[in-house]
Amino acid sequence: MPILHTHLKEPALAAHKNLSYELILSGWLTGFGWEVLKPLVDHGRRTDLVIADDEGRYYRIQVKTVQSRDESARIENRWHGARLDFIIIFSTKADWGYIAPPFTEASRRVNDPTHIRFHGHAKNFKKAFEMV
């Protein structure tokens, strides 16, 4: 069994963890039939993924994680002014997530009534995403 000898500092580790959720979401969406595009650089535009359907419609997605089991935890708005269609929020401590519209306030509860909850599995995410 390979042994990992590299120890990442907390900011780098957090970035790696967030990227893993982007990859999970990419796999789910690809499996549902969406074309998934990954911007080479998302700094400034705040777009983690772009998805496209067969009719030429494109949707911009920001993926966020919260380090909490508490669904009333707050998610910070770090995409001020960015043109986004969806914010997908994953808990790194529990098996749930939320689909949210972009919002303008500084922060919002993860379980805000305008957000759609999903259990952390592809089929549950698909049902929630189809409700948007």
Buried (B, 14 or more C-beta within 10 A) or exposed (E): EEEEEEEEEEEEEBEEBBEBBBEBBBEBBEEBEBEBEEEEEBEEBBBBBBBEEEEEEEBBBBBBBBEBEEBEBBBEBEBEEBEBBBBBBBBBEBEBBBBBEBBEEEEBBBBBEEBBBBEBEBEBBBEBBEEE
